[in-house]
Structure formats: C-alpha cells, structure tokens
C-alpha cells in the first residue's frame, strides 16, 4: 500500500490500569500545571486509528496511524465509510487540518458480518463440490478463505486496509460488505496551529458542524472525584454501548493548559488512557499437557474448552512449571477462571472451588520427556524447571532449533517455519525423518522431502491440531502437489463427459510444491549469509543476535572465535564472562562439532569476507561511536534484539538500563520505568522514526529533522 506522511505526528497515549494510578496522575498533572483544571472524558473505542487530511475543506487523503509519522493510504476505503465526508460542511475551513478518529465495527454489525462469512463459506464449499473437489478439501478451502472474524477490532483494522478493488467474485462481495460494516467517530484535530476553539470539548461541536460523526458519550468533569465517578458509570454501562470499548480516555480540556504541559517523545502529558481491568471468564480445564522446547525445558500447558476472552478465542495457556500448577491449586476437570494478562497473554488464575467435580484429578509431572522418553531433571541445583537432557536426539528440541534457525533473528528462512520443522523431524511418514539433528540441514535433497506427510502441531504445546468441524488431525504434504493432466481433446471436458467417452481416470502425478523448491533455494542462499546469523543458528546458549554480532565484528570468523581464550572472548563489548563460558562449553561437545563440520562441508561460510582479523575493526568508528543508547518498548521496524543490533552496528553501546551516562533513549509503547527515568534525568527520548535516523545518520541526522 502507498505510504502517507502525517502533517503532524499521531501520538500514542500512556496507560493506567487502576483508579489509584489514575488519581495519582490527575494530581501530578494539576501540580505540573499549577492549577485545577476541567477534564474531558470519552470512551476509548476498540478499533483502528485513522487520520483524515483536509485542505480547504476537501479530503485529500486518509491514512492509518502507522508509526505515528507515516501511515498507509486508505483513502479509497475511507470514502465508503458512512460519516466520512469528501467535502466538509460549512465554510471558512483551515488551509490544512487533520481530523483524528477511530474506525470500528459495531456489535450488531460484527454479528451480521460473521453471519455473512458463514454464507460465503457455504457458497464456496458448494462451488468446490460442483467442480468435483474432494469434500474435505472444499470445506477447508472455504474455511480458510472466509473464516469467522475473531473480534471487531481485528476485523475493522483489516477491513480498513484491504484492497477490495483488486478482488473479484465472492471475495469482492465479502470485501465490500466488510467495508460497509465500518463506522467512525472523530475525537481530535491535528496540524492546525491556531484552531478557532479554546478547548477539547469545543472541538466536538466544531467537528459536528463540519458534518463529521462525533460521540455522544463525551463529558467534562471538574474534579478527580467526578472523573472516577464517570469511570465507574461507564464500567457499569459497558455492555450497553453499540461498540466495544477498551477503557476511557481522560484529557485536560483547555488547549492553553495542554500547550503548557506539552508532550513526551511519544505521548501527550495532558492525556491518559484508563484501561479496564482484564476481563475474566470461566471455562473447563480439560487437561494439562507438557511441551518441550528447543532448550529442553518441559512446560505444562492448560488445555481448556474454547472460550472468548478479551476479543479472541482461547484454548490453552501456559502454566510455566509444576510448582505454579501446585500454587494455583487447579485440578484437571476443574472450572477455572481465565483472563488475558495485559489483554494479551492468556492466564489461568485458579479454580472455581464450588464447581469442582468429583472426578477432578491432580496433575502429575511426567518423569520422562513426552517426546523422547529421557528422564526429566533439573539441570542445576535450585532450578525449579525440569528439562529433557537429550539435547541431541529429542525430536522436540531438534524441531525447536530448526524453527530458531529459520527465524528472523537466525538465518531468516521463510520456508523453514513451524510446519516445515515438524515435517523434517517428526513426519508421519517416512518412518525415518530426514533430520535427526540439524547437522544434515544443508544436505537435504528433493528426493528426501517430497513424500513427507506431517500432522500440523501447535507451536506452544506441540500437540497435533485438529479440524474444528470434524475433530480429525490436520495432515499436510507440504513438499508435494498433485498435477492433473487430461488426454488430448479432453482438457475442457467435465468429469461426466470424460467418463462417458471411456476415459476412466485423470492422469495424476506428484510434483514438488513451491514450498519444497523455495526451501532448498533459501537453504542454498543461507550458506553465505552474515557470520553473526550463522552463529545464532548454532543455538549456542546465551548467544543471541546482539552477542553474535559483537563476536562476528570482533573476530571475523568462527575459526578465530574457537581459538580465543576465555579472557579474550569476555573482553569483547557485548559478550562478557557468561557468554564466553557458554561458547567454550558448546565447542567441547562432539555432536556440536559435527554440526559445524557438516555445515562447512556443505558450503556454509563461517567467516566475514575481507575481515582484517580479531580486534581490527574495533578502531573503525561508526555514527554512534562513544555514545550509549537504551532501546525500550516496542519500536516500529525493530525487534528487541534488532534495535540493539542496530546500535552496535553503528558503533554505539546498547545498554540495558538508563543512567546519567546514557546519551539517548529510544522508547516505544510499553517503555515503562526506563522512559520515566530518562525524562527525570533530562535524557533525549526518541520515537521509532527518530531512532531509525540515529542509527543510520547519527546525532547530526536528528538535528536536521
């Protein structure tokens, strides 16, 4: 989609999660302003942010929030949303103004949309059956194309961004209906230096006079007590609103006070979002299964009757370890209380004791690994986690390591994901998997993989997934497809016509799928990727992208790393004693060396071309040489490790804590205490866009923005 730069940055909001936190913020804000102020309260709609850019009353474009500076152009779809005018009503409009709002799907419209999705599924399935498609495949194809939407927020966000004009047939009809289900309410203005109004509450009257849709749930409160009372009132009426809400937004009403309070790098100091406490629901605990990850850790998972919580269907939740299960006091068969911590991560709180059935039973941690049978044990004294010690041969651990190799932080191989890793290590057939360890990864051939059949497993529990309608295991042949040809002259004949002419069957042959060809091609390309990626892919404990980058930059080759002493490894910036010890220990294991030798024999390059040798690059300066930068929160365009890598690659020090020695703090949503400390110390705080400039152009680049 086309990108659009906002005339004025779209800010995020800081959050509070209790009335005590909110009252503290209200008092702190009034103290900073030096006076009592009226507060505007409004519903925080659970939808997708939008910016409408008007020039002299004409809509020029509409865009999503994006990273706050640049969003995606959604003008075509926005013009089809009821309430968004192409031309503003009235006269005397500003030369440029950006109207900010929220696009959402109302509760009734969402229910109707899913009813329509069911109809589309039925129609597509019927079309497939009419074309003699296998019934199971026809049903799965229809389910994949027109699955029910999980929640209104995701449906609204996707609907706003979908490219309907490129669709045809039923897809076009479904896309048009999805857009028709969208609504919008506006809540503010941007890019208007001197608005005609003096307060946030007056903005709503102005926007309404322009013909824009405004909320009827806006109220101005004169005190903290009034604000808290309003929150309680909204909470009690939450289920009656025509759209879902995530909380309440509280803003300083007068613009003069807003300007005085100012903004941080990402959020205004004059506004806050109060988030409702996490929604709690009850469901039945069907079982507790144990999953083994790539490090061998055995983790119990709660398997529950599916239940809708905080906008999505939840079927399972981690229980961390056997001690947590015991502390929570849950028994298999219990009705349990479930919520999403932070509205994201499913969490079992505990049992509903009065609903406990007579046949409820305790969970018993297995003695053996559920994947390979090795005896689970604590790997060091005092460790509460049990692990499978069979690191070399445990299929679950090998599968997990392969997924890690294919990840973005590893060799970044798109075709080597969850299903592929399972297919290569735990296929239904052939009986002998192509890979017992990752040592033979780069020796794979088309003949080895084309006939693989695998059941699709859950990424967390490792349990086989089942079709929600039939209950049967989902089985795939990811590396093959069936090619159908017909005798000459019968290419366009129907199945009945071919049978009537004596053609008993079609000609079918198994050929490699696109995924098979892509996997082998990407593996070949991966052989010459950066040394730091190869180091991460060896799955050495504690050696993530940041440490791997530091080691690769300093030593230049795996051979030089293996020759280095503990002190030499520890002295590398970003490595230290723990990682150095882990490196030395890893190379003492025979089967680890087999991986290195097999990969090298297959052509994997464990060196940086033209690297001058250990330590030689330390004297080369980057744009951040001598500077310390802390990256915290979610920074658009960067993973957590990716942000640290960018700092180190630019010659800077990627610190994990904020101090007086910190030069910059890059902060995104969820930054928390590090952001607060940076502001207290007067350290410059950057958003994601500014951080991208810093790591490529240095501080000088920031001065030009």
N, C-alpha and C positions, 0 to 999 in steps of 0.2 A: 504494500500500500504506500501511497505517497506520504511524505512527511511534511509537517507544517510547524513552523516556529511560532510559539505564542508571543504576542506583543509584550505581554507581561507574564512573568513566571507564575505557574499554577502551584500554589503551596500545598503542603500536606497539613494535617493537624496533629498535635500531640494528644495523647490519650490519658484519661484517668479511669479507674475501674471501681471506685467506691465513692460514696458521698463524703467520707472523711477526706480522701485525696482531693475531691473537688472543692470542698470548703477551704482547705488549705491553699489551693491555687487561687481561689477568689480573693482571699485575704492578701496573699502575696502580690497579686496583680493590683489591687487597690492601693497597697502600700507603695508599690513602684510608681503608680500614677499620682500618689499624694492626695487622693480624694476618693470619696464614694462615687460610684458610677452605676447607671442603669445597665442591666444585662438583657440581651436578646436571647431567647431560647427557641430552638426549632428542631424538628425531627431530623435525625441522621438517616436518610434513606439508604437502604441496602441495594445500591445499583452501581452504575458506571458514570464517572465524572465526564463532563463534556464542556467545551468552550465554544461559544458562538461569536465569531468575529464580524462585527458590523461596521461599515464605513458609510457615514451619512445616511444611516437607516437601512442600508441594503446588506443582506447577508453575503459575505464574501467567501467564507469557509466555516466549517465546523470540524472540531478535532477532539480526539481523546486526550487525557492528561499526559500520557507518555511518561517521560522522565521529569515533567514539570516545565521544561523549556521547549521540547519538541514532542509533538504528538502525531497520531495518524489521522490523515484526512478522511473524514466520514461524512462529508457534505451531502453526497448523493442519498445516503440513508437518512440523514438528519432531516432533510426536506420532506420526507414521507411521514415523519412523526407528528402526530396531532399536537398542535400548540406551538410549533416552531415556525414563526413567520419568515417568509423570504424578505418581506419589507415591513419594518416596524410601523406601528400606527402613530398618528400624531405628527408633529413637526419639530424642527429645531434640534434634531439629534446631533450628538457629538461627531466630530470628524472620524474618530476611531473609538470604539468601545468593545470590550469583550465581556459577554454575559456568561457567567458560570452557572452550571446546574448539574442535575443528576438525572440520568436516563434509567428507567426501571420498568419492570413488568408487574402490574398489579396482581393481587392474589387470584381474583376470578379469571383474569386474562391468562395467567400462568396455567391454571387448571384446564382452561379451554385449549391452550396450546398443546398440552400433553395429550388431550383427547384427540386432537388433530394428528399428532405424531403417531398415535396408535392406528388411526385410519390410514395414514401414509404407509405405515409398516405393513398393514394388511394388503393394501393395493400392490405394493412392490413384491410382496411374497406371492400374491396371486399371479402377477406378471411372470415371475420366475417359474412358477409351476406350469403356466401356459407354454413356456418355452422348454418344457421337459427338464427343467433343472432339478437336481436332487432335492427332495423336500427339506432335508436338514440344512443344506447349503442355502436354499431360498430363504428359509427362516432366519438364518444367521446373517445373511446379506442385508435383509430388511432391517434386522435389529441394529446392525452396525450403522446403516445409513440414517435411520430415523429412531434412534434410541430416545427414551424419555429423558427430559431435562432434569438434572438433579435438583436445581434450585433456581429461583427467579434471577438472582444476581448474575450467575454464570450465563444464563440464557440471554439476559439483557446485554451483557458485555459482548458476547459472541454475535448477537443479532446486530448490534450497532456497527460492528467491524466487518460483517460478512459482505462478500462481493456478489450480490444477487444478480447483477446484470450479466454475469458470466455463466449463470446456471440455465438449465433448460428443463422442460418437463416437470415432473413432480418436485425435483429439487428447487426449481424456480417458484413453484406454488408454495412450497414449505418456507422458502426464504422470504417471500413476500408476506406470508402470514406472520412470520416471526417479527418482521419489522412493524407490521400493523399492530402487533401486541405491545409495542414500546410506548411509553409515556415519558414525559419530562416535567420537572419542576425546577425553576431557577432559584438561586439563592445568593447571588452576589454579582459584582462587576469588577472588571479589571481594565488596565490600560486607559484610564480616564483620569488624568491628573487633577482636574478640578470639577468634580461632579456637582450637579445642581442641588444636591441634598446634603444634609448635615449628619445623618445617622444611618445605621444599617437598617433600622425599621422603616425609615422613609424610602429606602431603596425599593422595597416591595411595592409600595404604591406607584413609584415611578415605572418599575418594570411592568406592572399590571397595565398601566396607562399606555405602554408601548405594545400591548397585545400579547405579552408573554405570560405563561402559566406560573402562578405563584402559590405557595402553600397557605392553607387556612389555619395551620397549626403553629403560627409564629406568635410569640408573646414576649412582652418586655416586663422584666421583673426589677424591682427597686432594691432588693437586698439578697444576701446569700440565702436567708431562710426561704424567701419566695422562690428562688431558683430550685432549692432542694424540694420544696413542696410540688413544684411543677414537674420535677423528675419523677416523683412518686405517682403523680397523677397520670403521666404518660405511661409509666410502667404498668399501672393498673388497666389502662385502656389499650395496651399494646396489641392485643389480639383483634381489636375492632377497626384498626386502620386499614384502608384499602390496599396498602402495600406493606412489604416487610421493612422494619426499621432495625438498625444496629445499635441505636442509642440516641443521645440528644447532643446537639451542638450548642455551646454557650459562647456568645460573643460580647465583647464590650460594644455597647450600642453607638455612642457618639464617635464620629470619624476623627474628631480632634484628639480624643484620648487614644484611639487606635494608632494615629501617626506618632504620638508621643511615646507609646510603648514599643513600637517598631516590630521587627521580625528577627528571627534567627536565620541560619542558612537554609532552613527547610520549612519552618512553620512560623505563623504569627504568634507574638507574645500575648495578643489580645483575644485569642480564641482557644477553645479546648473541646475535645470530644469526650463525652461521658459514655463509656461502653457499658451496656447492661451486663450483669453477672452472667457467666456461661450458662446456657440452657442445660438443664438436667432432665434426662429421660430414664425410663426403666425398660429393661429388656431381659431376656433369659440367657444365662450363661450355659451354652451347650457343651462346651468342652474347653480344656486348656491344652494346647499343643506346644511342643518345643521346637524351635527353629535354631539351626546352626549357621552362623555367618562365616565370612571369609577369614576371620581371625580365630575361629573355633569357638567363640562364645555361644553358649546354649541359653536361649532366651525364651521364657514361657509367653505365650500369646493367648488372650481370651478370644474364643470363637463364640459369637453371640447370634441370636436371631436378629436379622437385619432390622435397623430402626433409624428413622430420620432424626438427626440431631444437628442443630445449627446449619441447616441448609443442605446437608448431604446424608446419604445412607451409609451407616457404619455397620460393619460386620465383625470387626476384630480390633483389638487394642493390645499394646504391649503391656506385660506385667513385670518386665525388667529382670527379675530373678526370683528364686524360690522364697527368699526372705520377704520380698514385697507381697507375694501371694499370701504368705502367712500373716503378715501385719494387716493386710486388708480384710482378712477373715472371710474370703469368698470360697464357696464350695461349688463344685460342678453340679448344675441343676438349679442354682440359686437364681432368683430375680435380682439383678444388680442395678445400681444407679450409675449412669454413664453421662459424661459431659465431654466437651472439647476444651482442653486447656488452651486459653488464648483464642478460643473459637477455631482452632486449627487441629490440634493433636488429640485424638480420642483417648479418654482416660476413664478407667473403671474406679469409682470412688469407694464402693463397698456393697455389701448385700442388703437387701430388704429382709431383715430377720423374720418378720411375721409372715412372710410369704415362702419361707424355706420349705421345700417338700421333704417328705420322709426319706426319699431315696437319694437325697443330695449326698455327694461324696467328696472327700478331700482330694486335692491334687497331690500327687506324689512325683517328685522329680525323678526322671528315669536315671538309672545307673549308667546305662550305655548311650552312646550317641545314636539318635534316631536315624541317622543316615548311614553310618558305617559300623556301629556296634562297639567302637572303642570306649573304654571306661572313662566317663566324665570325671574331671577333677579340677581342683583349684590349682592354678599354675604357680602360685607363690603364696607364702604364708600370709594369712589375713585377708586374702582375696575372697569376696563373697560370690563372685561369678564363677560358675563351673564352665570348663572348656573341654573341647574334644582335642586330645593330644596328637591325633593322627593327621597332622597338617598336610603331609604329602599326599595321602590317598583318600581322605574323606571327600566324597563327591560334592558335598555341600560347600566345603571350603574351596575346592578347586573351582566350582561354579561361581562362587563369590569373587574369587580372584580374577577369573576371566571377565566378569562384569566390570571389575575395577580397571582392568587393562583397557577395556573398550570405552571407559568413561571419559568425559571431557578433560578431567584432570590427569588422565593417563595418556594412552595413545590416540584417544578421540576417534574411535572407530564406530561409526553409526550402526553398522551391521552387526556389531558384537554387543548385543544387549541381553536382556533377561532371558528371552526365549532362545536365542542362539546359544548362550552359555549353557543353558539346561540341555539343549539338543546335543551339544558336543560332549557333555559329561554324564548325563543321565537319560539317554534316549530309551524309549520303549523298545525300539529296535534300531540297529542290530544289538545283539546281546553284549558285544564288546564295544564300549564307547570309543569314539575317535581319540579322545584325550583322557588319559588317566591323570596326568598333570599338565601344566601349561608348557612343559618343555617342548612338546611337539607342535605347538600352535602354528609356527611358521612353516611346518612341513605338510600342512593339510592339503589334500587334493580333492578335486571334484568327485572322484570315484568314492572317496571315503565318506562324503557327506550327503550325496544326492538322495540316498534311500533312507535317511534318518526320519524316524517318526517320534514325536515327543508330546508328552502331556504338558499343557501350559500350567505353570505353578505360580502361586502368589509370591511376590517379591519379598515379603516380610516373613511369612510363616513357612514358606517352602511347600505348603500343601497344594495338591492339584486343584485347579479351578474347575468349576462345573458350570454347565449351561443353566442359566436361571430358570428356563422354561422346562427343560427335560431332566435336569439333575445329572446328566451324563458328563463325564470328564471331557474337557475340551482338548482335542488331539489335533496336532498340526504336522504337516510335512513341509517345513519351512524352506527346504532347498530344492524342491521339485514342483513342477506343474505338469498337467496333462494337456498335451497338444492334440487337438482333434482335426482330422482331415477327412475328406469325403472322396469317393470315386469321381473321376471326371464326369461332369454333366449333372452331378447331384449336389453341388456346393450350396445352392439356394433352396433345395427341396426340404419339405418338412419331414419329421421322423416317420410320419404315417406314409408319405409318398415314397420314401426310400424303402420302407418295409414292403409296400405294395409292389415295388419294382424288383423285389427279390434281394435287395441289399440288406443283409441280416444285421449288420452292426457297423458302427463307425470305426474308422481307423484311429486308434489312440496310441500315443507313445509318451513316455515320461521324458521330459527335458529339464535342464537346470532352470531354476527360478531366477528372477532378477536378484533376489537376496543372496543366492549362492554365488553368483558371479560378482556381485558387489563385495561380499565378504572377502573373497580371495584377492580381488583387486585392491581393497583397502589394506589388507594384511601386507601386500607387496609394497604399497606406498609407506606403510608404517615402519618398514625396516630402516628408512633413512630419516625418520623424524628426529627432533631435537634430543640431545642426550638426556636432558632433565626428564623428558617424558619416558624414555626407556628406563631410567632409574625408578620413577614412580611405579612403572608397570612390573617391576621385580617384586613388588609387595613386601618391601623391607619395612619392618615395624618402625613407626615414627617418621619415616621418610616420605613426606607429602610433597606437593608441588613447590612450596617455598624452600624447604631444605634441599630438595633435588636441584632446584635452580641454582642455589648457592654453591652446591658441590660441583655441578657441571661448569659453572662460570669459573670457579677457582682451579679445578684440576684439569678439565678439558677432556678427560677420558675415563672409562671405567678401570682401565689398567692402572692409571695413576692413583685412583681412589683406593684400589686394592693394595697398592704399595705403601700408602700413607700410614703413619703411626697414629695411635690414639690421640696424642697431643696435637699432631698436625691436622687431624680431622676436627678435633674440638675447637681449634683456633679459628676455623672458618666462620665468618659472621653469618648467623642464622642457623648454625649447626649445634655446637655445644657438646658436652660430655655424654648426655643420654643418647643422642642420635649417633654419636661416634661409636659408642659401645654397641649399639644395636647393629650398626654396619659391620663391625668386626665379627660379631657373633653370627650374623647371617652368612658370611662367607666361610664359616667353619663347617657348614652343613653340606654334606656330599650332594644331596639331591638339588640343593640351591645352585651349586656349581654346574650341575647337569643342565639346568635351565639356561644358564649363561652360555655354556659351550654349545648347546643345541641351537640356540638363537644365533650365535655368532656364525656357526656353520651354515645356517640358512640365509645368512647375509645381513643380519641385523647390525647396524653401525653403532657401536658403543663409544663414539668419540665425536667431538666437535671439530669439523674441518678447519684447518689452519689455526687451531688454538695454539698459542705460544708456549703453553706448559703451565704446571702448577704455580699459582700465585701471580702469574704475569699480568693477568687482567685486573688485579687489584689496584694498579696505578692508573687505570683508564677511568676517566671521570664521566659521569652522566649528569643529566639535568638536575638530579636531586642529591648529588654528592655532598656529604656533610650535613644533610637535613634528615630529621626524624619525623615520620608520618605515621599516624594511627588511623586505621580504617575500621569503622564500626557500623553496625546496622546493615540494612540491605541497600547496596549501591547498584542502581540500574546499569547493566552492561558488565558487571563484575561479579564473579562468585567470591566467597570469603577468601579462599586461597588465591584466586585470581587477582584480587586487589593487592594482596601482599606481594605477589609475584611482580606486579606492575611497578610497585615501589622499589623493590630490589633491582629489577631490570633497569630502572632509571638511575641507579646508583645510590638510592636512599636507604635508610634504615627503617624497616617495618616493625614498629613497636607494638606491643600488645596492651600497654597501659599509658594513660595520659599523665604527664608530669611537666614541670617547668622547662624541661629540655625538649619537649615536643614542639615542633615548628608548625605543623598543620594537623588538623583532624578532619578526615572525610567521613561524613555522617549521613546515613540514610534512615528510613523507618526502622524503629526498634533499637536505636542507638543507645538509649538509656543513660546510665550514670556517666559514661565516658563523655557524652555530649555535654551534660551538665557541668562536669569538671572543666572541660575545655572552655566553656563560657565563663565560668568563675575565674579561670586563670587568664582570660583575655586572649586565648589562642584562636587564630583564624580558623573558622569552620567552613568546610567546602561541601557542596552537594555533589551528586554523581557527575554532572556535566563539568563542574569546575575541577573535580578530581581527575577526570579524563584529560583535561588541559594540563594539569600539574604534572602528571606522569609522562606526558609527551613533550611539553614545551618548557616545563619548569615554572618557577615563580614569575618569571618575566612574562610568560603567556597569560597568567592571571591578570596582570596589570593592564593588558590590552583588551580585556573583556568588559 
